[in-house]
Amino acid sequence: MAKRRVLFKMSGSIACYKACQIVSRLVQTGYEVQVACTHGALQFIGEATLEGLTGRPVFTDTYERARMMDHIELGRWAELAILCPATAHTLNRFAVGLADDAVGSLFLAYDLAKKPYLIAPAMNQGMLQHPATREALRKLAAWGVRVISSEEGWQACGDIGPGRLADPDLIYREIVEALK
Ligand SMILES: Cc1cc2nc3c(=O)[nH]c(=O)nc-3n(C[C@H](O)[C@H](O)[C@H](O)COP(=O)(O)O)c2cc1C
């Protein structure tokens, strides 16, 4: 049977290491995973890890030689897309339709009406509770994006509050369910 195709996008959060656990589990359970990263995400996790986990080169640069159409094609290829972790910056960009990098272009070109798109926010509690971010999440949900709520708890900055990435097991299960 053909493998189900997941476009797994990451943005620049400390939670990128948790997202790698989800990518690894997807690959081990028979999914084909293509990772696309913001330049920020690559500050937190290396291309060697991501390519090593998936067997596919990471897509980051819209203008990369021999991949000039990947900012459109990977969205067509995918049966499901997820942004995990979703930073405040990238989800606010999505909500105003900015295509200023590969991850933003892929979002705009993706057919939200036909295929699932999941977002798992991870950020400082103040960033999450800012009206701009709250409005962006509301807008994205109204467009058909499934938002996987973050958890309350201890944050890397020392704050305690909402904004921790949801449990990786839960995110994995959401992906599996959405593809059924
Ligand atoms: C150590 C560290 C951890 C960070 N963690 C987060 C985070 O969890 N969520 C977030 O929204 N931004 C976080 N940031 C800030 C983002 O990396 C920054 O806003 C960046 O511009 C995001 O760009 P991107 O969304 O294009 O990847 C962090 C920055 C640093 C230095």
The ligand as a MOL file (V3000), in Angstrom:
LIG
                    3D

  0  0  0     0  0            999 V3000
M  V30 BEGIN CTAB
M  V30 COUNTS 31 33 0 0 0
M  V30 BEGIN ATOM
M  V30 1 C 15.9540 30.2830 22.5470 0
M  V30 2 C 14.7840 30.8100 21.7620 0
M  V30 3 C 13.5790 30.1570 21.8280 0
M  V30 4 C 12.4770 30.6380 21.1200 0
M  V30 5 N 11.3020 29.9550 21.2040 0
M  V30 6 C 10.2270 30.4550 20.5700 0
M  V30 7 C 8.9740 29.7910 20.6840 0
M  V30 8 O 8.8350 28.7320 21.3330 0
M  V30 9 N 7.9150 30.3270 20.0440 0
M  V30 10 C 7.9950 31.4950 19.3110 0
M  V30 11 O 6.9910 31.9540 18.7840 0
M  V30 12 N 9.1850 32.1180 19.1600 0
M  V30 13 C 10.2830 31.6270 19.7650 0
M  V30 14 N 11.4870 32.2780 19.6240 0
M  V30 15 C 11.5550 33.4690 18.7670 0
M  V30 16 C 11.5290 33.0960 17.2700 0
M  V30 17 O 12.6110 32.2240 16.9600 0
M  V30 18 C 11.5610 34.3610 16.4360 0
M  V30 19 O 10.3720 35.1170 16.6550 0
M  V30 20 C 11.7160 34.1160 14.9480 0
M  V30 21 O 11.6500 35.3400 14.2530 0
M  V30 22 C 10.6750 33.1580 14.4150 0
M  V30 23 O 10.8360 33.0690 13.0250 0
M  V30 24 P 10.1080 31.9500 12.1690 0
M  V30 25 O 8.6980 31.8870 12.6150 0
M  V30 26 O 10.2460 32.4370 10.7620 0
M  V30 27 O 10.8430 30.6730 12.3640 0
M  V30 28 C 12.6050 31.7890 20.3060 0
M  V30 29 C 13.8400 32.4250 20.2310 0
M  V30 30 C 14.9120 31.9450 20.9420 0
M  V30 31 C 16.2300 32.6680 20.8050 0
M  V30 END ATOM
M  V30 BEGIN BOND
M  V30 1 1 1 2
M  V30 2 1 2 3
M  V30 3 2 2 30
M  V30 4 2 3 4
M  V30 5 1 4 5
M  V30 6 1 4 28
M  V30 7 2 5 6
M  V30 8 1 6 7
M  V30 9 1 6 13
M  V30 10 2 7 8
M  V30 11 1 7 9
M  V30 12 1 9 10
M  V30 13 2 10 11
M  V30 14 1 10 12
M  V30 15 2 12 13
M  V30 16 1 13 14
M  V30 17 1 14 15
M  V30 18 1 14 28
M  V30 19 1 15 16
M  V30 20 1 16 17
M  V30 21 1 16 18
M  V30 22 1 18 19
M  V30 23 1 18 20
M  V30 24 1 20 21
M  V30 25 1 20 22
M  V30 26 1 22 23
M  V30 27 1 23 24
M  V30 28 2 24 25
M  V30 29 1 24 26
M  V30 30 1 24 27
M  V30 31 2 28 29
M  V30 32 1 29 30
M  V30 33 1 30 31
M  V30 END BOND
M  V30 END CTAB
M  END
